[in-house]
Amino acid sequence: MKSKFRYFTILFLVFFFTLNIIPIVLGKTRNAYLVDFIFSTEIEGEGFKNGIEGEEPINEATAYALEILDYYGRTAHDITDLETYLETELETMFDDDEIVLYELYYLLKSLYVLDFDYSIEASLKNRIHQFINGTEQISGGFSFSNTSTLASMSSTYFVVQVFDLIEEPIPNKTVHKDWIILCNNSDGGYGGNRSLSSNLLTTYYAVYLLDTLNFSNDLADINLTLTYLNSFYIQNPSDTNNFGGCLPDLTANYALISSTYHCVSAIYIINESMLNSGQTTKWVLSRQYFQDGGFADITEGTSQRISSVISSYYAFETLDLFGSLGKLSAAVFMVEFEYWILIIILGSIGLVAAIGVILWRRRRI
């Protein structure tokens, strides 16, 4: 009788532990959630949407999605068709003379991520080179088109990126450096041009551009710029939604993933010792939304978070900046609903209950 009781006790414990270990076994890593989210936004042969609910591919989202996938050794499902689609988009842009600078950059970026050894067709490269050369302004900076004479910090940023992608030298670096410095304001930030107020994004562009042009020490006032950037960082632990993140502007209620990346990236370029990498990493990880696996900002006025490829990319890049991408390898024990899982759980519960009844009856005999 004792041996039978011992046998049923062991069997009971086996099923009890099986029942409790199912959620752990079926848990996924953070990066698995992220990769699944990226693929859920794919339109095969055309690119990636910014979110699951989108309808059309977005060039920016495509470039970012491909970069994240490339890091994990993955890529789009139909590389050949996608490469053809992107090249056609590029050629059409120039054939129709409807060139949008930032779209040009993201199309090129996608092609080079798809194929590290990608070589753009010579005549198209010449047209691109001619276009961006035409955006250069004599007094410094670059404009959004070759028909405009208005230089801006954002257009200068994208033109410099395109020069890098097509492996052509940036002309007149010193002239452009001087123009960037003249966009400095008394608060330590930089405006979109010489007459505009400072904002976080254009200040990031200015810091990035001076570093790229090899003039990182030529900021108008390094300490004042650091003070300006730090004003966006939330250091108050009681502000649980924002602690560790950075506001997009000083009147905003919520820190954004994109503004956090731009702020900490600029600070990192100037003086990385000024960063609280641990708290910012923790804040970024808290923005992963496991209902779809991507990263999402808190949106004012709604409790529903909506993940996007662009936000996920900035989260990815922020973690990469701090050398914390390994944290995405951590398992998250959240079970996705599947009917077969439900059947296993209910079956286990039923079996355990049956064993309990058998034991109870045998003890009465």
Secondary structure, DSSP 8 states (H G I E B T S, - for coil): -HHHHHHHHHHHHHHHHHHHHHHHHT-EEHHHHHHHHHHHTEETTTEE-SSTT--S--HHHHHHHHHHHHHTT---S-HHHHHHHHHHHHHHHHHTT---HHHHHHHHHHHHHH-TT----HHHHHHHHHHHHTTB-TTSSB-SSTT----BHHHHHHHHHHHHHTT---S-HHHHHHHHHHTB-TTS-BBSSTTS-B-HHHHHHHHHHHHHTT-GGG-S-HHHHHHHHHTTB---TT-TTTTT-B-SSTT-SS-BHHHHHHHHHHHHHHHGGG--HHHHHHHHHTTB-TTTSSB----TT-S----BHHHHHHHHHHHHHTT-GGGGGSEE------HHHHHHHHHHHHHHHHHHHHHHHHHH-
